[in-house]
Amino acid sequence: MSVTKWIENGIENLSGEFGEEKVKKAVELVKNFEVEIPTWSLGPFGGGRFGSYTPPGYAKNINQKLEDAAFINKLTGAAPMVSAHILWDFSKDGMEADYETALQVRDECKERNLGIGSINPTYFLKGSESGSLTSPCRETRKRYIEQTILGGRLAKEIGNGTLSLWFPDGSLYPGQIDLKETYLIMKDSLIECRRKIPEEVTMLIEYKVFEPGTYSTTVPGWGTSYLLAKSMGGNAGVLIDLGHHHHGTNIEQIVAMLIAEDMRCGFHFNTRYSADDDHAVEPNQENARIFYELLSGGVVAGGEKNWAYMIDQASGRENRIHALLHSLDSLQLSLAKAALVNTDGIKECREKDEIMLANRLFNDAIINADVRPVAAKARIEKGLPPDPVKAYLESGYQQKIGKR
């Protein structure tokens, strides 16, 4: 069967089950969805943690990273911006940010029809052994505060106005730090940064339940991020990373609560199977449930209050471009499933207290629908290949970068 016929049959079957209008809406949403891809995912980061292996054709400098990112966007049309890490992408020595280097990267992005999205200060390299914004060393803390303030300037001048903050601060053992005092230092440092960062820049505070601190992290959960964002008194919000929770956490409920509180938020998409969060995104039911809440709240794919969406992954073993293409495909499939949910039917079941019937209606779309034809149709309508991974394998690009 030809690809065109497969898509037509798939769309016809989905229209018969969920309605033609639902399917049309799903196609449009997939066409409109955009997500930033991280420069660091295309380089050597992640490969040297437990060995010397690096993925085939990995980018050795920022120019090669942008070349790869541009090709990914050419195949998907869903990743026109890159997330940048200050001390990896805008630094000459890995210790201090360099404004002129950042301007050069901006110009190189423009040459490739890319934009710079969120700006990420780098708090976890040399000098952060005892923390970044909470370091007991005043000079270290000052250096990281200055980097954050410069990050805010870069977010306004060359980025999309988003500053993404993740901190390695925490402790390995009880008694190592004063938990309350460390939190208050973090709060004061962020307030100081907020006062010196342009008001229109959105500061998103990421959290992580553990790592590198195994006893405590100073920003361990979404509630802490929420409190810090509120205390800053300006344009601040919560950055949700899918791998930064205890196993079994109901992330879609967190999403629903943050939307209910009208909190400006963002996402780092990835998959965590065990104790890290570096794997590519999978098109699983959790992601589809999350997208259902994002759609319901009007904060995705052109919604009234669009959140910021980024991928954050860099495992040491897989081909990085394969992994990013897979993640983009997975996100589009998850969005398409969420768009097909029979919300009216579920509402009727709720009113009648028909619990299992509501659940079955929900799962008809979230678990059981084959939405690959929706994603393929959306891509074709944008003049893109229906399967970006297959198109990449046939492009010869991997052979080209393998000679780097």
C-alpha positions in Angstrom: 0.0 0.0 0.0 1.3 3.5 -0.9 2.0 6.0 1.8 -0.8 8.3 0.4 -3.3 5.5 0.5 -2.3 4.5 4.0 -2.8 8.0 5.2 -6.2 8.3 3.5 -7.4 5.1 5.0 -6.1 6.0 8.5 -7.8 9.4 8.4 -11.0 7.8 7.2 -11.0 5.3 10.0 -10.2 7.9 12.7 -12.9 10.2 11.3 -15.4 7.4 11.5 -14.6 6.8 15.2 -13.9 10.3 16.5 -15.6 12.6 13.9 -14.2 14.5 10.9 -14.0 17.8 12.8 -11.9 16.3 15.6 -9.5 14.8 13.1 -9.2 18.0 11.2 -8.5 19.8 14.4 -5.8 17.3 15.4 -4.1 17.8 12.0 -4.0 21.6 12.5 -2.7 21.3 16.0 0.1 19.1 14.9 0.9 21.6 12.1 1.1 24.4 14.6 3.1 22.7 17.4 6.7 23.9 17.8 9.3 22.9 20.4 12.9 24.0 20.9 15.7 21.5 20.6 18.8 21.8 22.8 22.2 22.6 21.3 23.8 20.3 24.0 21.9 17.3 22.8 23.9 17.4 19.5 27.3 17.6 21.0 29.5 15.2 23.1 27.7 15.9 26.4 26.5 12.7 28.0 29.0 10.4 26.3 31.8 10.7 28.8 30.0 10.0 32.0 30.7 6.3 32.2 33.0 5.8 29.2 34.7 7.4 26.2 32.0 6.6 23.7 30.5 9.4 21.7 27.6 9.0 19.2 28.4 8.8 15.5 28.7 12.2 13.8 28.2 14.2 17.0 28.7 18.0 16.6 32.1 19.2 17.8 31.4 22.9 17.9 28.4 25.3 17.9 28.5 25.7 14.1 28.0 21.9 13.7 25.3 21.9 16.3 23.4 24.6 14.4 23.9 22.8 11.1 22.3 19.7 12.6 19.5 21.6 14.2 18.7 23.3 10.9 18.5 19.9 9.1 16.2 18.5 11.8 13.9 21.5 11.3 14.0 21.1 7.6 12.6 17.5 8.0 10.1 18.3 10.7 9.1 22.0 10.5 8.5 21.8 14.2 11.9 23.0 15.7 12.7 26.5 14.4 14.5 27.5 17.6 17.3 26.1 19.6 17.8 26.3 23.4 21.3 27.5 24.3 23.4 26.9 27.4 25.5 30.0 28.2 28.8 28.4 29.3 28.7 25.7 26.5 27.6 28.0 23.7 28.4 31.6 24.7 31.7 31.2 26.5 35.4 31.1 25.6 36.7 29.5 28.8 33.7 27.6 30.3 33.8 29.9 33.3 32.5 33.3 32.1 29.8 34.2 29.6 30.9 36.2 26.6 28.4 38.6 25.1 30.1 38.9 21.7 30.2 35.2 21.3 26.5 35.1 21.9 25.9 37.7 19.1 28.0 35.5 16.8 25.8 32.5 17.6 22.7 34.6 16.9 24.0 35.6 13.5 24.9 32.0 12.7 21.4 30.9 13.6 19.9 33.5 11.3 22.1 32.2 8.4 20.4 28.8 8.9 16.9 30.1 9.3 16.9 29.3 13.0 16.2 31.4 16.0 17.6 31.2 19.6 14.8 30.2 22.0 15.3 29.9 25.8 18.6 30.9 27.4 20.0 28.6 30.0 22.6 29.8 32.5 25.1 27.0 33.3 25.3 26.5 37.0 26.7 23.0 37.2 30.2 23.2 35.8 33.5 24.0 37.5 33.1 26.0 40.6 29.6 24.8 41.6 30.8 22.0 43.9 29.2 23.7 46.9 26.3 25.2 45.0 25.7 28.1 42.6 23.2 30.8 43.8 23.5 29.3 47.3 27.3 28.8 47.4 28.8 29.7 50.7 31.6 31.4 48.7 30.4 34.9 48.1 32.6 35.3 44.9 31.2 32.1 43.4 27.6 33.2 44.2 28.3 36.7 42.7 29.7 35.1 39.5 26.6 33.0 39.0 24.3 35.9 39.8 26.1 38.0 37.2 25.7 35.2 34.6 22.0 35.0 35.4 21.6 38.7 34.9 23.5 38.5 31.6 21.3 35.6 30.6 18.3 37.8 31.1 19.8 40.4 28.8 20.5 37.8 26.2 17.0 36.4 26.5 15.6 39.8 25.6 18.1 40.8 22.9 18.8 37.5 21.0 16.4 34.9 22.5 12.7 34.5 22.7 12.4 36.2 26.1 12.7 33.0 28.2 15.3 32.4 30.8 15.4 28.7 32.0 17.0 28.1 35.4 18.1 24.8 36.9 20.3 24.6 39.9 22.6 21.7 41.1 22.4 23.1 44.7 21.7 20.7 47.5 23.4 18.2 49.7 24.5 14.6 50.0 24.0 14.0 53.7 21.9 15.3 56.6 23.8 18.0 58.4 25.9 19.0 55.4 23.9 22.3 54.9 21.2 24.2 56.7 18.1 23.4 54.6 16.1 26.5 55.6 19.0 28.9 55.3 20.0 27.5 51.9 16.4 27.9 50.6 16.4 31.5 51.8 19.7 32.3 50.2 18.3 30.9 46.9 15.2 33.0 47.3 17.3 36.2 47.9 19.6 35.5 45.0 16.7 35.0 42.6 15.0 38.2 43.8 18.3 40.1 43.2 18.5 38.6 39.7 14.8 39.5 39.0 15.4 43.1 39.9 18.2 43.4 37.4 16.6 41.4 34.5 14.3 43.1 32.0 10.7 42.8 33.2 9.5 41.3 29.9 11.8 38.3 30.3 10.1 35.2 31.7 12.2 33.5 34.3 11.2 29.8 34.5 12.4 27.9 37.6 13.1 24.2 37.1 13.1 21.6 39.8 14.5 18.2 40.4 13.7 15.7 43.1 17.4 14.6 43.4 20.7 14.8 41.6 23.4 15.8 42.1 22.3 16.1 45.7 21.1 12.7 46.9 19.8 13.8 50.3 18.4 17.2 49.3 18.1 19.5 46.3 17.3 23.2 47.1 14.5 23.3 44.5 13.2 19.7 44.8 9.6 20.1 43.4 7.1 22.1 41.6 5.8 23.6 44.8 9.2 25.1 45.6 9.5 26.5 42.1 6.0 28.0 42.4 6.8 29.7 45.7 10.1 31.1 44.4 8.3 32.3 41.2 5.7 34.0 43.4 8.3 35.6 45.6 10.0 37.2 42.7 7.0 39.4 42.1 7.5 39.6 38.4 7.3 37.6 35.2 8.4 34.2 36.6 7.0 30.7 36.4 7.6 27.0 36.8 9.6 24.8 34.4 8.4 21.2 34.4 11.0 18.6 33.4 9.3 15.2 32.9 12.2 13.3 34.4 12.6 15.3 37.5 9.9 13.7 39.7 9.4 10.7 41.9 8.3 7.7 39.9 4.5 7.5 39.6 4.0 11.3 40.1 0.8 12.5 38.4 2.4 15.1 36.2 -0.8 16.0 34.4 -2.4 16.9 37.7 0.5 19.3 38.3 -0.1 20.8 34.9 -3.8 21.2 35.6 -3.2 23.0 38.9 -0.6 25.4 37.4 -3.0 26.2 34.6 -5.8 26.8 37.2 -3.5 29.2 39.0 -2.7 31.0 35.7 1.0 30.4 36.2 3.3 31.0 33.2 5.1 27.7 32.7 7.3 25.7 30.4 8.3 22.1 29.7 11.5 20.1 29.3 10.4 16.9 27.4 12.3 13.7 27.8 11.9 10.2 29.3 13.3 8.8 32.5 13.3 5.0 33.1 15.4 4.9 36.2 17.3 7.7 37.8 18.1 10.1 35.1 16.2 12.1 32.5 18.3 12.0 29.4 16.3 9.6 27.1 14.3 10.5 24.0 10.6 11.2 24.4 8.3 8.2 23.9 4.7 8.4 22.6 3.2 6.9 25.7 -0.1 7.4 27.5 1.5 9.7 30.1 2.6 12.2 27.5 -0.9 12.0 25.8 -2.6 12.7 29.1 -0.3 15.6 29.7 -1.1 17.1 26.3 -4.8 16.6 27.1 -4.4 19.0 30.0 -2.3 21.4 28.0 -5.0 21.5 25.3 -7.8 21.8 27.8 -6.0 24.8 29.4 -5.3 26.5 26.1 -1.5 26.7 26.6 -0.2 24.7 23.6 -0.1 24.8 19.8 -1.3 28.4 19.4 -3.4 28.5 22.6 -4.3 31.8 24.2 -1.5 31.6 26.8 1.1 29.4 25.1 3.7 27.9 27.4 7.3 27.4 26.5 8.2 24.0 25.1 11.7 22.5 25.0 13.3 19.1 24.6 16.1 18.3 27.1 17.8 15.0 26.4 21.3 13.7 25.7 21.9 10.1 26.4 25.4 8.7 25.8 24.5 5.8 23.5 22.0 6.7 20.8 22.5 8.5 17.6 21.5 12.0 18.7 19.7 13.1 15.5 17.7 9.9 15.5 16.7 10.5 19.1 15.6 14.1 18.5 13.6 13.2 15.4 12.0 10.4 17.5 11.2 12.9 20.2 9.6 15.3 17.8 7.5 12.6 16.3 6.5 11.3 19.8 5.3 14.7 20.9 3.2 15.2 17.7 1.6 11.8 18.2 0.8 12.6 21.8 -0.7 15.9 20.9 -2.8 14.3 18.2 -4.2 11.7 20.6 -5.1 14.4 23.1 -7.0 16.3 20.4 -9.2 13.3 19.6 -10.6 12.8 23.2 -14.4 12.9 23.2 -14.7 15.6 25.8 -18.5 16.0 25.5 -19.1 12.3 25.9 -16.8 12.2 28.9 -18.7 15.1 30.5 -22.0 13.2 30.0 -20.5 10.1 31.7 -19.3 12.2 34.6 -22.8 13.7 35.1 -24.2 10.2 35.2 -21.4 9.0 37.5 -20.4 6.4 34.9 -16.8 6.2 36.0 -15.6 3.3 33.9 -17.4 4.5 30.8 -15.7 7.9 31.1 -12.4 6.1 31.5 -13.0 4.0 28.4 -14.0 7.0 26.3 -10.8 8.7 27.4 -8.6 5.7 26.6 -10.2 5.3 23.2 -8.1 8.2 22.1 -5.3 8.4 24.6 -4.3 4.7 24.4 -6.0 3.0 21.5 -6.0 5.5 18.6 -3.4 5.1 15.9 -2.7 8.7 15.1 0.3 8.2 12.8 -1.8 9.1 9.8 -2.7 12.4 11.5 1.0 13.4 12.0 1.9 12.2 8.5 -1.0 14.3 6.9 0.0 17.3 8.9 3.6 17.1 7.6 2.6 16.6 4.0 0.3 19.6 4.2 3.4 21.6 5.3 5.4 20.2 2.4 7.4 17.9 4.6 8.2 14.2 4.4 5.5 12.1 6.1 8.1 10.2 8.2 11.1 12.3 9.3 13.1 9.4 10.6 12.8 7.5 7.3 13.6 10.7 5.4 16.7 11.2 7.5 18.0 7.7 6.8 17.5 8.3 3.1 19.0 11.7 3.0 22.7 10.8 3.3 23.2 13.4 6.0 24.4 10.9 8.5 27.1 9.7 6.1 28.1 13.3 5.6 28.5 14.2 9.3 30.2 10.9 10.0 33.3 12.3 8.3 33.6 15.2 10.8 
